[in-house]
Amino acid sequence: MRNMFHRTLVFLAWLLLPATAAAQAQESPSRYDEPDPLLDAAVETCLETEGVTVLSEHDSICYNSAIYPEQFLKLANLPETRRIIITSPGGNVATARMMSRIIDQRSEPVVIAGPCMSACAMVILPGADQLYIHRSAHIAVHGIAMMGFKSWFGWLKQGAAPSQTDFMMASLGYNLGYTTHKSGQDHMQGHLAGQHVDQAYIDLISERMETEAEAHPCRVDPNNYWGMIDAEHLQRFLGGRIVHMEDFDQSWDEPGRTLYRDITVPIAEQTYIFSEDYEDADCAAD
């Protein structure tokens, strides 16, 4: 959840850009909904308000926090409002499933605004029944989530193949790193099945990230890659749930977009690594 204050300021700057500037960033802006001034006002207030609270003046709940029980459990006790605005750097996939169930029980539309990272993109977003995608949104999957054991084992070992003993130890849960990785996979599969979302929602992003990471000359831990989700992907897998979608941040190749540029290293059009992780892996010297 690094440098959340910096990220929030960045997204506020994007939010305050004229709507025409956002529209110019896409070749086909007609497929997007026009900005809603009332929604803009609510989102701007939420991006400036940390924590989980009711924005009475906007008849909205603002969830501007990481996905931790001490935060999302507050949602169960807040009064009904017009919408729930979610901006989050993410959190644990397993606990995010609990938050998703609370949102299901509340039944208000969910507005994705600002950063929707990690478990926000992987669990909360595909779990919503009514979705609004605000133009300030940056939606990104955390890690090559669906990587199999063979690739995971050899990723930072020059492609070394696991032995039969390695396979056995992993299957029995004695490889702690892979056990954690596999637990995340199991939760993703269970959550998407329970929400009636095709598992390809996460599989395709993970496969794309793995392919692009393999082509890059330097590797980091599989958990340190981030993959952006674009409008086409959302329409394909969640189209029936999307009520309103504005032209949001989807690619490193869009002029004037992707406001994480100063703290990340893009390795492909929609895949990136945070600069700190890139440097920690000694990739900067390559």
Phi, psi and omega in degrees: 000043191290138171047053183295326181298317179298316182297319181297318177298321179298315182288330173296320178299318179295317181302323185276357174296148176302144181300329180295326179294321178294320182295326182291344184283345180245147178287332184233066184293347184296338181281354181260154176281151177289148177302145179253114183304322180292320177293319177305315182296318180293318180295316180301316179296318181295318180294341178265356187242108180282149176099197181238115186205166175267130174263089188302321183292343180245005182048049185221150167265135177251119173249096181241081189192164169291165183267086177237147181307319182298340177264305188288339177294339177296333182299329184293338186251002180273150181293160178293139180226184182286329185199162170244118177266126182240124171225121190205141173282358176102201183168202182286134182298319182297313180288332177297329177297325177295318178297320180298321179294322178295318178297320177302317182292328181285319174076006175286154173300149179252130176254122176265121183218149182062207182290128170235091191247157171055236184296338175297313180283329188270335185235305187294312183298308180289352178270350183279143179272330178230116188245135169241127178252110180280154184293345177280354187293141169228108189251121186216133175281143183256116175085159175278079198297325187256018178299133179283169186299317183301313179292319181299315182299316186268001188303313181254020181235037178054036176077017180302140181271139178289146177278172176299325178295319178299316178299316182295315180298321179292318181294332179270358177087015182269355172261097189300318181299313181288326177300318177295316179300314182293325177299319177298319177300314182298319179294319179299313181297316180295320181293312182296320177298317180293333179265004179059043176246131180303134180298341177299343175307317180263328182301314184294321178294315180298316179296319178298315180298318181296317179298316181289325178291323178297328182281345181277141186293343180231140183249147171242177177304140181307333182282352185257013173263150178231136182237122181286144175254132183253177184296321180299318179295315179298317179296321182296317187257338183232014188309319182290347182259349184275117180270324186207127178221118177268170181286104187249178185288116189227347186202149176289344185271358180278123181302131176075009183248187178055077187280012171270005188306325186282348182233014181224167175238108177285134177250354177198181185301326184228013181236136183211170179228139175293141188304321181298317179291324178296317180289322179298331179272009182060026179283331184300334182278347183285000000 
